């Protein structure tokens, strides 16, 4: 869309020109029409417009700590974003149609929690009957600094039964506690990356109890299976989720990193697609206007923004259910930042680099829907661990029941019928900065070649009408993190060694 002189002259509260992103103010209705069918692109005037019968509410409040007000804390109704004054006070005129008042926790303060331990940085917007509301957020300072902190991203817990909630409690939660102890980083938090449940939303309390047992606060992302699927549209489809966890999108700070949680699941009654609605994108623009360019911004969502499955399947475009249709709008907003996007949904592990962003598609806590030890791409059940020191962000995949060194699985000659003379290694957290080599009897033989294929263990566990027993519809995935080498069948000791982008070295020996 052509930029007008008026919009090109605008600046953000941080003094950043808004012209490049002004399409969010003037063109989102048209953008929706480009990406959505006519039944979804058309609709009533957005509820935030204060006109007609919509009732305004004036919210007055404070953000305090130790009896003193905190200046410069972001407050939002999910559309407008303001900052607290010198004394910590704020005043925001909103609408009764808005759901929650959000407070973006600043760095240096503890994450407020509910009685059950999940993060609570919000208040429901409720008028006192006279169009007024009062809200106070009182924050506790950290004992030290959060410049060094850790995030555990749990994609797709996806419990469908009380038994599967039990799997989460018995397998994942103890593993998380052990991981936190080993990290030795006092400031840590978790984020459940959507599909916390598998349609049975009455089981949310079981997840909440498990998250509380980890000892760290947890934020939640909404997934497609976390929706009230009896709702005919996206409006109201997050009612049960929000009753337990609050708003579906919001932000907060830890140290130098600005974290954002988004709802990229658009529910249309008979299904869903990946899409970020106009109000959410406008809120994100307003939220990021206060974030200095160049800072790390970490976005948590459920559906991959792009993903790479369509490339592996040699398809021109990603499917609507496993990608975000209007992702270019998100890329535009994230362009000035060191942007990482954390997603799940597809039960596989991969790294995608697009438009200056690094998307981490994280494999599932539940693996192949709690049917066994791995996902369809061969990645073990597990979660991602991010360690932050200043503006440096590092990461590792953590396989449930294994230590961090478990990053490779090696298969003997013939495991891939298409390559009978080669060994195969699955290096599930690989990205293009990794190096994968093999050794024979102690001698380094060279780099292994990466190819698209299916994981041999997934073929064994998932291929067939009756496999796996718990989810017979699961099949092996075509993945891009398999490595091949023409190793000698006469070698007595074959080792695969992988070095990640941070210089950490992992190895796995061919057994048998």
C-alpha positions in Angstrom: 0.0 0.0 0.0 1.4 3.4 -0.9 2.5 5.4 2.1 1.0 8.9 2.5 3.0 11.9 3.7 0.8 12.1 6.8 1.6 8.5 8.0 5.2 8.7 7.0 5.7 11.7 9.4 4.3 9.9 12.4 6.6 8.6 15.2 6.2 6.0 17.9 6.4 6.8 21.6 10.0 5.6 21.3 10.7 8.1 18.6 10.7 5.5 15.8 9.2 6.4 12.4 5.9 4.6 11.9 5.6 5.0 8.1 6.9 1.5 7.2 4.3 0.0 9.5 1.5 2.4 9.0 -0.4 -0.2 6.9 -1.5 -1.6 10.2 -3.5 1.5 10.9 -5.0 2.0 7.5 -4.9 -1.3 5.7 -5.7 -4.2 8.0 -9.2 -4.5 6.8 -7.9 -4.9 3.3 -5.2 -7.3 4.5 -7.9 -9.6 6.0 -9.7 -9.6 2.7 -6.5 -10.8 1.0 -6.0 -13.8 3.2 -9.4 -14.8 4.5 -12.5 -16.1 2.6 -15.3 -13.6 2.3 -17.3 -15.0 5.2 -14.3 -14.4 7.5 -13.1 -11.1 6.2 -16.5 -9.4 6.5 -18.1 -8.8 9.8 -19.4 -6.3 12.3 -17.5 -3.1 13.3 -14.7 -4.1 15.8 -15.9 -4.0 19.4 -13.2 -1.6 20.5 -14.8 1.3 18.5 -16.5 3.4 21.1 -19.8 4.1 19.3 -23.4 3.2 19.3 -24.4 1.1 22.2 -20.9 0.2 23.4 -20.3 1.3 26.9 -17.0 3.1 27.8 -15.2 2.4 31.0 -12.6 4.6 32.6 -9.9 2.6 34.4 -7.8 4.4 37.0 -5.0 2.6 38.8 -1.4 2.3 39.9 1.5 0.0 39.5 3.5 -0.1 42.8 6.3 -1.8 44.5 7.2 -1.5 48.2 4.7 1.4 48.6 6.2 3.4 45.7 4.8 3.9 42.2 6.6 2.5 39.2 7.1 4.7 36.2 7.0 3.5 32.6 5.1 0.2 33.0 3.0 -0.7 30.0 -0.7 -1.0 30.6 -3.1 -2.2 27.9 -6.7 -3.2 27.2 -5.5 -5.4 24.3 -5.6 -2.6 21.8 -4.3 0.7 23.3 -1.0 0.7 25.2 -0.1 3.4 27.7 2.7 3.9 30.3 2.4 4.6 33.9 3.3 8.1 35.2 6.1 9.0 37.6 4.0 8.0 40.6 2.9 4.7 39.0 -0.6 6.0 38.2 -2.4 5.4 34.9 -5.8 6.2 33.4 -7.2 4.4 30.4 -10.6 4.9 28.7 -11.7 1.6 27.2 -14.8 -0.3 26.4 -17.0 -2.9 28.2 -16.3 -5.0 25.1 -12.6 -5.4 26.0 -11.8 -8.5 28.1 -8.8 -7.9 30.3 -6.5 -5.1 31.5 -2.9 -6.3 30.9 0.1 -5.2 32.8 3.5 -5.9 31.1 5.7 -7.0 34.0 9.0 -5.0 33.8 12.4 -6.6 34.2 13.7 -6.7 37.8 10.4 -7.7 39.4 8.8 -11.1 40.2 6.1 -12.5 37.9 2.9 -12.3 39.9 1.1 -15.7 40.2 -2.3 -17.0 40.9 -2.9 -19.2 43.9 -2.2 -22.2 41.6 1.1 -20.8 40.4 0.3 -19.6 36.8 1.3 -16.1 35.9 -1.3 -13.4 36.6 -0.5 -10.1 35.0 -4.1 -9.1 34.2 -7.4 -8.0 35.7 -10.8 -8.6 34.1 -12.3 -5.4 32.8 -15.5 -4.9 34.9 -17.3 -1.6 35.4 -18.5 -0.6 38.9 -21.9 0.3 37.3 -20.9 3.9 36.8 -18.5 3.3 34.0 -15.5 3.3 36.3 -13.0 0.7 37.3 -9.9 0.7 39.6 -6.9 -1.6 39.2 -3.8 -1.9 41.3 -0.8 -4.1 40.4 1.7 -4.5 43.2 5.1 -6.0 42.3 7.8 -7.5 44.4 11.4 -6.7 43.4 13.7 -9.6 42.6 16.4 -10.4 45.1 19.0 -10.1 42.3 18.9 -9.4 38.6 17.0 -11.1 35.8 19.7 -10.2 33.2 20.4 -13.9 33.3 17.2 -16.1 33.1 15.8 -19.2 31.6 12.6 -20.0 29.6 11.3 -23.5 29.2 8.9 -23.8 26.2 6.5 -26.7 26.4 4.8 -27.3 23.1 1.7 -29.5 23.0 1.2 -31.2 26.3 -2.1 -32.2 24.7 -3.7 -34.3 27.3 -7.0 -35.9 26.3 -7.7 -38.1 29.4 -6.9 -38.1 33.1 -4.3 -40.9 32.3 -2.5 -38.5 29.9 -2.6 -35.7 32.5 -0.9 -38.3 34.7 1.8 -38.9 32.1 2.5 -35.2 32.2 2.8 -35.3 36.0 4.9 -38.4 36.1 7.2 -37.9 33.2 7.5 -34.2 32.3 7.2 -32.4 35.6 10.0 -34.3 37.4 12.2 -33.9 34.3 11.6 -30.1 34.4 12.4 -29.9 38.1 15.7 -31.8 37.4 16.5 -29.6 34.5 16.0 -26.4 36.6 18.2 -27.8 39.3 20.9 -28.5 36.8 20.7 -25.1 35.1 21.3 -23.3 38.4 19.6 -20.1 37.1 17.4 -18.7 39.9 15.2 -16.6 37.5 13.3 -19.0 35.3 9.8 -19.3 34.0 7.8 -21.6 31.7 5.5 -21.2 28.7 3.0 -23.8 27.5 2.9 -23.3 23.8 -0.7 -24.2 23.1 -2.7 -27.4 22.8 -2.4 -27.8 26.5 -5.4 -30.0 26.3 -6.8 -32.2 23.5 -10.3 -30.8 23.3 -11.2 -31.9 26.9 -10.9 -28.5 28.6 -12.2 -29.8 31.9 -8.7 -31.2 32.4 -7.1 -27.8 32.5 -6.8 -28.0 36.4 -4.7 -31.1 36.0 -2.2 -29.2 33.8 -2.3 -26.2 36.3 -1.4 -28.5 39.2 1.5 -30.0 37.2 2.8 -26.5 36.2 2.7 -25.5 39.9 4.7 -28.5 40.9 7.6 -27.3 38.7 8.1 -24.4 41.1 8.3 -21.7 38.4 5.6 -19.4 37.0 4.0 -20.5 33.8 2.5 -18.4 30.9 0.1 -20.0 28.5 -0.5 -19.8 24.7 -3.8 -20.9 23.3 -3.9 -23.7 20.8 -6.5 -25.0 18.4 -7.4 -27.8 20.8 -7.8 -25.3 23.7 -10.8 -23.7 22.1 -14.5 -24.0 23.0 -15.3 -25.8 19.7 -19.0 -25.4 20.1 -18.6 -21.7 19.3 -19.5 -20.7 15.7 -16.8 -18.1 15.4 -13.5 -17.0 17.0 -15.4 -14.6 19.2 -15.9 -16.4 22.5 -14.1 -19.5 21.5 -11.4 -18.8 24.1 -13.8 -18.4 27.0 -12.8 -21.5 28.9 -9.1 -20.8 28.3 -9.4 -17.2 29.5 -11.3 -18.3 32.6 -8.3 -20.2 33.6 -5.4 -18.2 32.2 -6.6 -14.7 31.3 -5.9 -12.9 28.0 -4.9 -14.7 24.8 -2.2 -12.2 23.9 0.0 -10.0 26.1 3.6 -9.1 26.8 6.2 -8.9 29.6 9.9 -8.3 30.1 12.7 -10.4 31.6 16.1 -8.7 31.6 16.9 -7.3 28.2 14.3 -9.5 26.4 10.8 -8.4 25.5 8.4 -11.4 25.5 5.2 -11.5 23.5 2.4 -14.1 23.6 0.1 -14.2 20.6 -3.0 -16.1 19.6 -2.5 -17.2 16.0 -5.4 -19.7 15.9 -8.5 -18.3 14.0 -11.5 -20.5 14.8 -14.4 -20.4 12.3 -16.8 -22.9 13.8 -16.0 -26.0 11.6 -12.2 -25.7 11.9 -9.3 -23.3 12.2 -6.5 -21.6 10.3 -3.4 -19.7 11.2 -4.2 -16.0 11.3 -3.5 -12.9 13.5 -6.5 -10.7 13.6 -6.4 -6.9 13.0 -6.9 -5.9 16.7 -4.1 -8.1 17.8 -1.7 -6.8 15.2 -2.6 -3.2 16.1 -2.0 -4.0 19.8 1.4 -5.5 18.9 2.4 -2.4 17.0 1.4 -0.3 20.0 3.2 -2.6 22.4 6.4 -2.7 20.3 6.4 1.1 19.9 7.9 1.2 23.5 10.6 -1.4 22.8 14.0 -0.1 21.7 15.1 -1.2 18.2 17.7 -3.9 18.3 16.5 -5.6 21.5 15.8 -9.3 21.6 12.0 -10.0 21.1 10.8 -13.5 21.8 7.3 -14.3 20.5 5.4 -17.3 21.7 2.5 -18.7 19.5 1.0 -22.0 18.7 0.7 -22.5 14.9 4.0 -22.1 13.1 4.3 -18.8 11.4 5.8 -20.5 8.4 7.4 -23.8 9.2 9.2 -25.9 6.6 7.0 -28.9 6.0 5.8 -27.7 2.6 9.4 -27.5 1.4 10.0 -31.1 2.5 6.8 -32.2 0.7 7.8 -30.1 -2.4 4.7 -28.0 -2.1 4.6 -24.4 -3.2 2.8 -23.0 -0.2 2.3 -24.1 3.4 -1.1 -25.4 4.4 -3.5 -22.9 6.1 -3.7 -25.1 9.2 0.0 -25.2 9.9 1.1 -21.6 9.0 -0.1 -18.1 9.5 -1.7 -16.6 6.4 -0.8 -13.0 7.2 2.7 -13.6 8.5 4.1 -10.8 6.5 2.4 -8.3 8.8 4.1 -10.0 11.8 7.5 -10.0 10.0 7.1 -6.2 9.3 6.6 -5.5 13.0 9.5 -7.7 14.1 12.0 -6.4 11.5 13.7 -3.9 13.8 14.4 -6.5 16.5 16.4 -9.7 17.2 13.3 -11.8 16.8 12.8 -15.4 17.8 9.4 -17.0 17.3 8.6 -20.1 19.4 5.8 -22.3 18.1 4.6 -25.9 18.3 1.5 -27.5 16.8 3.1 -29.9 14.3 4.8 -32.3 16.8 8.2 -32.0 15.1 11.4 -30.1 15.6 12.8 -27.6 13.1 14.4 -24.2 12.7 13.1 -21.8 10.0 14.8 -18.5 9.0 12.6 -16.0 7.2 12.4 -12.2 6.9 15.1 -11.7 9.6 13.3 -13.9 12.1 14.3 -17.2 13.6 11.4 -19.5 14.1 11.8 -22.4 16.5 9.2 -25.1 15.8 9.4 -27.1 19.0 8.6 -30.8 19.2 5.8 -32.0 21.5 5.9 -32.7 25.2 3.5 -35.5 24.4 5.5 -36.8 21.4 3.1 -38.5 19.0 0.1 -37.8 21.3 1.3 -39.9 24.2 1.7 -43.0 22.1 5.3 -43.6 22.8 8.8 -42.0 23.3 9.1 -40.0 20.0 7.3 -37.6 17.7 6.6 -38.5 14.1 9.9 -36.9 13.0 11.9 -39.0 15.5 12.5 -36.2 18.0 12.1 -37.5 21.6 9.2 -36.2 23.7 10.5 -33.1 25.3 10.7 -29.3 25.4 13.0 -26.4 24.5 15.2 -24.6 27.1 16.3 -21.1 26.4 19.1 -19.4 28.5 19.5 -15.6 28.3 22.5 -13.7 29.5 22.1 -10.0 28.7 21.0 -9.9 25.0 22.5 -13.3 24.2 20.0 -16.0 23.7 21.1 -19.7 23.6 18.9 -22.8 23.4 18.9 -26.6 23.5 16.3 -29.2 23.1 15.7 -31.3 26.2 14.5 -34.8 25.7 12.3 -36.1 28.6 14.2 -38.7 30.6 17.6 -37.9 29.0 20.3 -35.4 29.8 21.1 -32.5 27.4 23.8 -34.6 25.6 21.0 -36.7 24.1 20.8 -34.9 20.7 21.5 -37.7 18.1 20.2 -41.1 17.3 22.3 -43.3 15.0 21.0 -46.1 12.8 23.0 -48.9 11.1 23.4 -49.7 7.4 20.1 -50.6 5.7 17.9 -48.7 8.2 16.8 -46.6 5.2 15.9 -49.0 2.4 16.7 -46.3 -0.1 20.3 -46.0 1.2 21.3 -49.6 2.1 25.1 -48.8 2.2 24.8 -45.9 4.5 24.3 -45.2 8.2 21.7 -42.6 9.2 21.7 -40.1 12.0 18.8 -38.1 13.3 20.0 -34.7 14.6 16.7 -33.3 15.7 17.7 -29.8 16.8 19.9 -29.2 13.8 20.1 -25.8 12.1 22.3 -24.6 9.3 25.0 -23.5 11.8 25.6 -27.1 13.0 28.3 -29.4 11.7 27.7 -33.2 11.6 30.6 -35.6 11.0 31.3 -39.3 11.5 34.3 -41.3 12.9 35.4 -44.8 12.2 37.6 -46.6 14.7 38.7 -43.2 16.0 39.4 -41.6 12.6 37.4 -38.6 11.5 36.0 -39.5 8.0 34.2 -36.3 7.1 30.9 -34.4 7.1 27.7 -36.3 6.7 25.2 -35.4 4.0 21.8 -34.0 5.0 18.7 -35.4 3.1 15.0 -35.4 3.4 13.5 -38.7 4.7 11.7 -40.5 7.5 13.2 -41.5 10.8 13.8 -45.3 11.0 12.5 -45.6 14.6 9.3 -43.7 13.6 8.9 -46.1 10.7 9.1 -49.0 13.2 6.8 -47.5 15.8 4.3 -45.6 13.6 4.0 -47.2 10.2 1.0 -49.5 9.7 -2.7 -49.5 10.2 -2.5 -50.7 13.8 0.5 -48.6 14.9 0.9 -47.0 17.3 -1.6 -48.7 19.5 -2.8 -45.6 21.3 -3.1 -43.4 18.1 -3.3 -45.7 15.0 -3.6 -42.6 12.7 0.0 -41.4 13.4 2.4 -41.9 10.6 6.1 -41.0 10.2 6.9 -37.5 9.0 9.1 -36.5 6.2 11.8 -34.4 7.9 14.9 -32.4 7.1 17.3 -33.3 9.9 18.5 -36.7 8.8 22.2 -37.2 8.0 23.8 -40.0 5.9 27.3 -41.4 5.5 28.8 -44.3 3.6 30.5 -45.7 6.7 32.5 -48.9 6.3 30.6 -52.0 7.4 33.9 -53.4 8.7 34.4 -50.6 11.2 34.2 -51.8 14.8 33.4 -48.4 16.2 31.3 -45.8 14.4 30.6 -42.4 16.1 28.5 -39.5 14.9 29.5 -36.1 16.3 27.5 -32.9 16.0 28.7 -29.4 16.9 26.0 -26.8 17.4 26.1 -23.1 16.6 27.3 -22.4 20.2 30.2 -24.7 20.0 28.7 -27.5 22.1 29.7 -30.9 20.9 27.4 -34.0 21.1 28.1 -37.5 20.0 26.3 -40.8 19.6 27.8 -44.3 19.0 26.3 -46.8 16.6 25.2 -49.7 18.8 25.3 -53.3 17.8 
